[in-house]
């Protein structure tokens, strides 16, 4: 289900870009980040 949502979001995003809608700096920053919610750091409880 999540992958379908991501694919839908990507196609909508491409459609919006083709429509000439300007991409906000925040959107650029989010798109530049990896899709994984983890940034490589993990909390390890003792």
C-alpha positions as CSV (number, residue, x, y, z in Angstrom):
1,X,0.0,0.0,0.0
2,X,2.8,2.4,0.9
3,X,4.6,1.8,-2.4
4,X,1.4,2.6,-4.3
5,X,1.0,5.8,-2.4
6,X,4.6,6.8,-3.2
7,X,4.1,6.0,-6.9
8,X,0.9,8.0,-6.9
9,X,2.6,10.9,-5.2
10,X,5.5,10.8,-7.6
11,X,3.2,10.9,-10.7
12,X,1.2,13.7,-9.2
13,X,4.4,15.6,-8.5
14,X,5.7,15.1,-12.1
15,X,2.3,16.2,-13.4
16,X,2.5,19.4,-11.3
17,X,6.0,20.1,-12.5
18,X,5.0,19.7,-16.1
19,X,2.1,22.0,-15.5
20,X,4.5,24.8,-14.7
21,X,3.9,25.0,-11.0
22,X,6.9,26.3,-9.2
23,X,8.5,24.0,-6.7
24,X,9.0,25.5,-3.3
25,X,12.4,25.4,-1.6
26,X,11.0,23.2,1.1
27,X,9.8,20.7,-1.5
28,X,13.2,20.7,-3.1
29,X,14.8,20.1,0.3
30,X,12.4,17.2,1.1
31,X,13.0,15.7,-2.3
32,X,16.7,15.8,-1.9
33,X,16.5,13.8,1.3
34,X,16.5,10.0,1.1
35,X,13.0,8.4,1.1
36,X,13.8,6.3,4.2
37,X,12.6,7.9,7.4
38,X,15.8,6.9,9.2
39,X,18.8,9.2,8.8
40,X,21.3,6.5,9.9
41,X,21.1,7.3,13.6
42,X,19.3,4.9,15.8
43,X,18.2,5.2,19.4
44,X,19.5,2.2,21.4
45,X,18.1,1.8,24.9
46,X,20.5,0.4,27.5
